[in-house]
Amino acid sequence: MDLTRIQNLSLAHMSSLALRCAVDLDISGRIQAYGRPMPLIELARSIPIPPQKDSMLGRLMTLLVNQGIFVQSEAGYQLTPASELLQTEGSNVGAFTRVVTDAEFIKLWGRLSEFFKESDDRSLFEKVFDGKKFWEFTKEKPEYGKLFDDAMASLSNSSMRGLIASYPHIFDGLTNLVDVGGGTGTAVNFIAEAFPRLRCTVFDLPHVVAKALKSESFDVVGGDMFEKIPPADAIFLKNVLHDWNDEDCVLILKRCKEAIESNNNGGKVIVVDIVIGFENNDPKSAETSLFFDISMMGLVGSRERNKQEWHDIIVRAGYSDYKICPVQLGVYSVVELYP
C-alpha cells in the first residue's frame, strides 16, 4: 500500500498532463457540440487524429474517465460538471490548466530542492530565470501574460458566480466599491451587473487597467495600491494578498483602511482568498489549498495563510474587528474587515 502511494504520487503529473491534452484537443467542446454520448471513433475523427492512434486516444479517455473528468457509457463519452468548465465558450477554466502545465511553469519544480539549499532570499522563479521576477516575465512574454490573464479571469468567473449566489448580502447597504488589484474588471463586472445601484471602480496599475473591459457599469482608475486607494464604502480584494509578503500585506491593508475612513461612511474591506484549514472538510479542497501555497512560494515568494496568519496581518494593519464568513467558494473563503 505504501509503495502504491509513492508510485501514485510520483506519477500524479500524468493526471495534469492528460487534462492539458484534453484542453488542447478541446474534447469537452467536441462532446458538447456532438449533442449526445460521443463514441470514440466520432471523437477521434472530429479532432482529427490518424486512425492508428484511435486506441491511444481511448486510453487517454480511460484515464480521464477514471479521474471523473468525463463519464462513459456504451453509447459513448459524456460531459461531467468538471469537463463543462473546460469549454472555451463557457467558464474556460482550461486556461488555468494551460498556465500551470506550461513548460516554463513546470521546469521550476525540478529545481525545488536546490532552492531549499541556497541561502539567498530570491524566489524559486527568480532563481530559475536569472533574477527575473514573475510579473516582469509576464510583461516581457505577452503570449504567456495573456494566458495568465485568461486563467485568472476564468477562476474569477467561477468564484464570483459562487459569491453572488451564496453570499449576496455581503454587498447590502453599500453605495460604492473599489476593486483593488481588479485587473481587467472581470470580478467587478459580475458585482456591477448583480447590483446595478452599487457604483463600482476597478483600481490597478495603469498598464493593467488600460486593458480593462469597456463598460458603463463601472469606472476604471489607474494607480498604485501601496501609495493611495480611492475612497469607497467597500474595498474589494480578490486573490491579491496572497501575492505579497506579510509586510506588504500590512501596508496594502492600511491603505484600504485609509480609503474607507476618508469616505466617512463606515464601510469594510472584503477579502476573497484562501484561508488554509478553515472549516473545509473536503480533502481535495484542502490539498488544493496547499498546492496553491507551494505555487505562491515558488512563483513570487509569498504564501497562502491560515487563520492565525490572517489574524496577525489584520491586527497589525490596525483593524478593530474582522470575521471569516461562513461560505466556501471552492478553495476560497470570504473575510470581512472593519476599520
KOLMIKE-711947 format. One record per residue (C-alpha): chain; x negated, y negated, z; residue in one letter. Coordinates in Angstrom, 3 decimals. Layout:
   ch         c1         c2         c3   aa
    A          X          Y          Z    A
...
REM end
This chain:
   ch         c1         c2         c3   aa
    A      0.000      0.000      0.000    M
    A     -2.775     -2.460      0.890    D
    A     -4.633     -1.533     -2.306    L
    A     -1.478     -2.101     -4.355    T
    A     -1.013     -5.518     -2.735    R
    A     -4.572     -6.548     -3.608    I
    A     -4.100     -5.271     -7.164    Q
    A     -0.823     -7.179     -7.435    N
    A     -2.306    -10.447     -6.178    L
    A     -5.352    -10.065     -8.419    S
    A     -3.146     -9.643    -11.477    L
    A     -0.489    -12.190    -10.446    A
    A     -1.762    -14.680    -13.006    H
    A     -0.257    -12.394    -15.660    M
    A      3.202    -13.483    -14.497    S
    A      2.486    -17.176    -15.105    S
    A      0.771    -16.483    -18.433    L
    A      3.675    -14.314    -19.599    A
    A      6.030    -17.126    -18.616    L
    A      3.856    -19.581    -20.562    R
    A      4.114    -17.299    -23.602    C
    A      7.916    -17.229    -23.270    A
    A      7.954    -21.035    -23.129    V
    A      5.651    -21.420    -26.153    D
    A      7.762    -18.976    -28.176    L
    A     10.968    -20.696    -26.984    D
    A     12.503    -17.334    -26.133    I
    A     15.158    -18.968    -23.936    S
    A     16.223    -21.273    -26.748    G
    A     16.403    -18.421    -29.237    R
    A     18.564    -16.276    -26.975    I
    A     20.835    -19.252    -26.261    Q
    A     21.186    -20.022    -29.972    A
    A     21.995    -16.369    -30.737    Y
    A     25.111    -16.732    -28.594    G
    A     25.341    -13.142    -27.334    R
    A     22.940    -10.477    -25.988    P
    A     19.964    -10.551    -28.346    M
    A     18.341     -7.275    -29.471    P
    A     14.560     -7.100    -29.543    L
    A     14.453     -6.842    -33.327    I
    A     16.529    -10.029    -33.702    E
    A     14.349    -11.870    -31.190    L
    A     11.197    -10.746    -32.983    A
    A     12.456    -11.872    -36.422    R
    A     13.621    -15.229    -35.054    S
    A     10.158    -16.217    -33.801    I
    A      8.931    -14.685    -36.225    P
    A      6.162    -12.217    -35.378    I
    A      4.594     -9.484    -37.542    P
    A      6.685     -6.277    -37.353    P
    A      3.756     -4.309    -35.922    Q
    A      3.950     -6.482    -32.794    K
    A      7.649     -5.870    -32.088    D
    A      6.889     -3.245    -29.458    S
    A      4.335     -5.562    -27.821    M
    A      6.977     -8.270    -27.557    L
    A      9.186     -5.654    -25.941    G
    A      6.517     -5.022    -23.318    R
    A      6.251     -8.759    -22.617    L
    A     10.028     -8.906    -22.216    M
    A      9.941     -5.924    -19.848    T
    A      7.651     -7.875    -17.523    L
    A      9.799    -10.991    -17.758    L
    A     12.942     -8.971    -17.033    V
    A     11.183     -7.425    -14.030    N
    A     10.349    -10.952    -12.840    Q
    A     14.013    -11.981    -13.075    G
    A     13.465    -14.451    -15.918    I
    A     15.753    -12.561    -18.310    F
    A     18.210     -9.676    -17.977    V
    A     18.504     -6.750    -20.366    Q
    A     21.464     -4.594    -21.289    S
    A     21.964     -2.022    -24.026    E
    A     23.115     -4.865    -26.286    A
    A     20.001     -6.975    -25.771    G
    A     18.454     -9.764    -23.722    Y
    A     20.398    -12.490    -21.917    Q
    A     19.511    -15.641    -20.011    L
    A     19.448    -16.000    -16.241    T
    A     19.742    -19.277    -14.287    P
    A     15.929    -19.292    -14.245    A
    A     15.456    -18.946    -18.005    S
    A     18.157    -21.545    -18.654    E
    A     15.811    -24.078    -17.021    L
    A     13.199    -23.345    -19.685    L
    A     15.263    -24.525    -22.641    Q
    A     13.802    -27.516    -24.455    T
    A     17.259    -29.030    -24.828    E
    A     18.076    -28.595    -21.139    G
    A     16.073    -29.278    -17.983    S
    A     12.912    -28.193    -19.821    N
    A     11.065    -27.043    -16.725    V
    A      8.908    -25.230    -19.263    G
    A      6.903    -28.467    -19.431    A
    A      5.797    -27.786    -15.845    F
    A      4.823    -24.231    -16.824    T
    A      2.680    -25.611    -19.651    R
    A      0.885    -28.065    -17.359    V
    A     -0.099    -25.566    -14.677    V
    A     -1.127    -22.903    -17.195    T
    A     -3.105    -25.334    -19.357    D
    A     -6.706    -24.244    -19.898    A
    A     -8.028    -27.470    -18.328    E
    A     -5.958    -26.802    -15.211    F
    A     -6.764    -23.105    -14.893    I
    A    -10.520    -23.479    -15.144    K
    A    -10.532    -25.438    -11.892    L
    A     -9.646    -22.465     -9.773    W
    A    -12.533    -20.290    -10.899    G
    A    -14.831    -22.720     -9.069    R
    A    -12.863    -22.992     -5.846    L
    A    -15.422    -21.017     -3.832    S
    A    -18.206    -23.378     -4.988    E
    A    -16.084    -26.320     -3.868    F
    A    -15.856    -24.977     -0.305    F
    A    -19.622    -24.504     -0.051    K
    A    -20.517    -28.073     -1.004    E
    A    -20.597    -30.973      1.449    S
    A    -19.540    -33.901     -0.754    D
    A    -16.087    -35.472     -0.494    D
    A    -15.106    -35.137     -4.138    R
    A    -12.002    -33.196     -5.106    S
    A    -12.377    -29.936     -6.979    L
    A    -11.184    -31.718    -10.120    F
    A    -13.894    -34.356     -9.779    E
    A    -16.486    -31.629     -9.283    K
    A    -15.466    -29.722    -12.395    V
    A    -15.011    -32.824    -14.572    F
    A    -18.254    -34.621    -13.651    D
    A    -16.795    -37.122    -11.198    G
    A    -13.708    -37.993    -13.221    K
    A    -10.517    -38.325    -11.201    K
    A     -7.351    -36.522    -12.285    F
    A     -5.466    -39.761    -13.019    W
    A     -8.351    -41.018    -15.174    E
    A     -8.267    -37.736    -17.075    F
    A     -4.540    -38.033    -17.842    T
    A     -5.090    -41.557    -19.204    K
    A     -8.057    -40.536    -21.363    E
    A     -6.305    -37.416    -22.689    K
    A     -2.942    -38.781    -23.842    P
    A     -1.686    -35.392    -25.040    E
    A     -2.249    -33.909    -21.579    Y
    A     -0.947    -37.090    -19.935    G
    A      2.304    -36.798    -21.890    K
    A      2.578    -33.124    -20.995    L
    A      2.086    -34.030    -17.330    F
    A      4.696    -36.819    -17.539    D
    A      7.168    -34.417    -19.173    D
    A      6.525    -31.851    -16.446    A
    A      7.135    -34.357    -13.659    M
    A     10.285    -35.593    -15.391    A
    A     11.613    -32.042    -15.706    S
    A     11.103    -31.381    -11.985    L
    A     12.649    -34.739    -11.167    S
    A     15.730    -33.898    -13.234    N
    A     16.378    -30.747    -11.228    S
    A     15.697    -32.180     -7.775    S
    A     17.674    -35.383     -8.412    M
    A     20.724    -33.426     -9.531    R
    A     20.448    -31.456     -6.292    G
    A     20.014    -34.560     -4.134    L
    A     23.010    -36.394     -5.594    I
    A     25.216    -33.300     -5.474    A
    A     24.342    -32.155     -1.953    S
    A     23.490    -35.382     -0.089    Y
    A     25.152    -38.340     -1.846    P
    A     25.930    -40.269      1.364    H
    A     22.226    -40.986      1.772    I
    A     22.936    -43.964     -0.511    F
    A     26.009    -45.184      1.413    D
    A     26.013    -48.878      2.329    G
    A     23.048    -49.776      0.143    L
    A     23.174    -52.649     -2.332    T
    A     19.720    -52.391     -3.885    N
    A     16.954    -49.795     -4.081    L
    A     13.361    -49.769     -5.310    V
    A     11.888    -46.507     -6.580    D
    A      8.209    -46.886     -5.683    V
    A      5.921    -44.877     -7.923    G
    A      9.009    -44.261    -10.040    G
    A      7.088    -43.637    -13.245    G
    A      9.201    -43.990    -16.360    T
    A     12.502    -44.127    -14.449    G
    A     13.710    -40.530    -14.583    T
    A     14.776    -40.358    -10.932    A
    A     16.216    -43.857    -10.639    V
    A     18.260    -43.305    -13.787    N
    A     20.131    -40.496    -12.004    F
    A     20.757    -42.739     -8.986    I
    A     21.908    -45.694    -11.090    A
    A     24.328    -43.560    -13.097    E
    A     25.776    -41.881     -9.987    A
    A     26.071    -45.152     -8.011    F
    A     26.689    -47.967    -10.518    P
    A     27.181    -50.581     -7.758    R
    A     23.676    -49.910     -6.426    L
    A     21.142    -52.189     -8.129    R
    A     18.018    -50.156     -8.800    C
    A     14.451    -51.056     -9.708    T
    A     11.584    -48.894    -10.925    V
    A      8.273    -50.054     -9.479    F
    A      4.959    -48.640    -10.674    D
    A      1.673    -49.706    -12.225    L
    A      2.166    -51.995    -15.243    P
    A      0.837    -49.496    -17.797    H
    A      3.196    -46.844    -16.393    V
    A      6.408    -48.888    -16.377    V
    A      5.566    -50.080    -19.897    A
    A      6.740    -46.608    -20.976    K
    A      9.859    -46.643    -18.794    A
    A     13.307    -45.723    -20.062    L
    A     15.243    -48.636    -21.546    K
    A     18.416    -49.102    -19.542    S
    A     20.796    -51.802    -18.418    E
    A     21.376    -49.811    -15.223    S
    A     18.041    -50.621    -13.588    F
    A     15.203    -53.131    -13.634    D
    A     11.526    -52.434    -14.247    V
    A      8.752    -54.139    -12.278    V
    A      5.015    -53.593    -12.573    G
    A      2.698    -53.927     -9.592    G
    A      0.537    -52.200     -7.001    D
    A      2.229    -50.471     -4.076    M
    A     -0.893    -50.925     -1.977    F
    A     -0.508    -54.700     -2.207    E
    A      3.191    -55.596     -2.214    K
    A      6.528    -53.897     -2.910    I
    A      9.668    -55.807     -4.000    P
    A     12.174    -56.300     -1.148    P
    A     15.212    -53.994     -1.019    A
    A     17.720    -52.285      1.279    D
    A     16.082    -48.966      0.496    A
    A     12.699    -47.837     -0.747    I
    A     12.699    -44.501     -2.552    F
    A      9.513    -42.406     -2.582    L
    A      9.789    -39.163     -4.513    K
    A      6.722    -36.932     -4.790    N
    A      4.466    -39.915     -4.171    V
    A      2.912    -39.494     -0.735    L
    A      1.581    -36.006     -1.405    H
    A     -0.784    -37.634     -3.936    D
    A     -2.597    -39.590     -1.225    W
    A     -4.669    -39.000      1.898    N
    A     -3.367    -39.975      5.337    D
    A     -4.947    -43.433      5.394    E
    A     -3.475    -44.337      2.019    D
    A     -0.068    -42.942      3.003    C
    A     -0.010    -45.069      6.156    V
    A     -0.772    -48.183      4.064    L
    A      1.933    -47.322      1.492    I
    A      4.490    -46.791      4.255    L
    A      3.512    -50.103      5.863    K
    A      4.109    -51.876      2.548    R
    A      7.508    -50.134      2.314    C
    A      8.369    -51.311      5.824    K
    A      7.406    -54.887      4.944    E
    A      9.623    -54.737      1.849    A
    A     12.633    -53.627      3.893    I
    A     12.058    -56.144      6.673    E
    A     11.625    -59.029      4.215    S
    A     15.055    -58.195      2.802    N
    A     16.648    -58.944      6.210    N
    A     19.391    -56.379      5.754    N
    A     18.364    -53.381      7.857    G
    A     17.540    -50.636      5.419    G
    A     15.453    -47.490      5.258    K
    A     12.831    -45.570      3.324    V
    A     13.989    -42.375      1.613    I
    A     11.221    -39.833      1.060    V
    A     11.666    -36.737     -1.107    V
    A      8.672    -34.475     -0.651    D
    A      7.579    -31.112      0.714    I
    A      7.699    -30.509      4.473    V
    A      5.802    -27.262      4.887    I
    A      7.614    -24.727      7.023    G
    A     10.649    -26.885      7.792    F
    A     13.776    -24.723      8.156    E
    A     13.004    -22.813      4.990    N
    A     13.953    -19.153      5.220    N
    A     13.254    -18.387      1.567    D
    A      9.837    -16.657      1.330    P
    A      9.384    -17.744     -2.297    K
    A     10.026    -21.401     -1.441    S
    A      7.617    -21.215      1.484    A
    A      4.950    -19.613     -0.699    E
    A      5.515    -22.159     -3.478    T
    A      5.016    -24.990     -0.965    S
    A      1.623    -23.532     -0.114    L
    A      0.756    -23.208     -3.810    F
    A      1.538    -26.905     -4.199    F
    A     -0.644    -27.688     -1.178    D
    A     -3.683    -25.956     -2.688    I
    A     -2.948    -27.610     -6.034    S
    A     -2.931    -31.078     -4.455    M
    A     -6.166    -30.286     -2.627    M
    A     -7.834    -29.276     -5.879    G
    A     -6.457    -31.969     -8.169    L
    A     -6.616    -35.161     -6.124    V
    A     -7.975    -34.206     -2.699    G
    A     -4.627    -34.743     -0.965    S
    A     -2.119    -32.396      0.676    R
    A      1.414    -31.306      1.347    E
    A      2.300    -31.918      5.006    R
    A      4.015    -30.032      7.778    N
    A      6.447    -31.621     10.237    K
    A      3.747    -32.766     12.675    Q
    A      1.601    -34.262      9.933    E
    A      4.578    -36.219      8.607    W
    A      5.321    -37.408     12.155    H
    A      1.765    -38.656     12.569    D
    A      1.648    -40.845      9.435    I
    A      5.179    -42.202     10.018    I
    A      4.355    -43.254     13.588    V
    A      1.016    -44.739     12.548    R
    A      2.839    -46.832      9.923    A
    A      4.929    -48.386     12.706    G
    A      8.406    -46.971     12.100    Y
    A     10.803    -46.906     15.038    S
    A     12.556    -43.675     14.033    D
    A     12.932    -41.078     11.299    Y
    A     14.824    -37.883     10.574    K
    A     14.305    -34.895      8.315    I
    A     17.685    -34.377      6.689    C
    A     19.488    -31.020      6.662    P
    A     19.237    -30.500      2.911    V
    A     16.837    -28.392      0.863    Q
    A     16.102    -29.236     -2.781    L
    A     14.158    -26.110     -3.647    G
    A     10.763    -26.696     -2.048    V
    A     11.567    -30.344     -1.277    Y
    A     13.005    -31.962      1.830    S
    A     14.525    -35.412      2.365    V
    A     13.148    -37.673      5.114    V
    A     14.728    -40.995      6.145    E
    A     12.505    -43.595      7.850    L
    A     13.852    -46.579      9.803    Y
    A     11.776    -49.706     10.473    P
REM end
